[in-house]
């Protein structure tokens, strides 16, 4: 049986001056559940999202959520829910500087590409977080005809 192989990378999203610690606190509230090693990393004044898996962030369960639902464990992801890339990206708005101009202006661009090992289809997705908080999704799925 083939295994899914995915890769994710982002542009060097610029962090607003003095927002690094707040951004790190925000990032600590999220995790990635795939079998790869997808990471978020603050490098000086830039945020990088990268690794060998799909971009599929999950919020980490808070103490309040765990107390309200015995099936959830504080500090772990809610394994029964779906990933929330939109929620993750929207939460980045207060921390990132605008890059580019006019219709190309963005806060961060994250791209994922992958496929079942040695098989079609190949899939790819691009998430573009715009300065107004809107998220643009671009992608394709290529199959062998």
Secondary structure, DSSP 4 states (H G I P E B T S, - for coil): ---EEEEEEE--EEBPTT-HHHHHHHHTTEEE-SSS--EEEEETTEEEEEBSS---EEEBPPHHHHHH-TT--TTSB-TTSPP-HHHHHHHHGGGB--BS-GGG-BSEEEEEEEEETT-SPEEEEEEEE-TTS-EEEEEEEE---
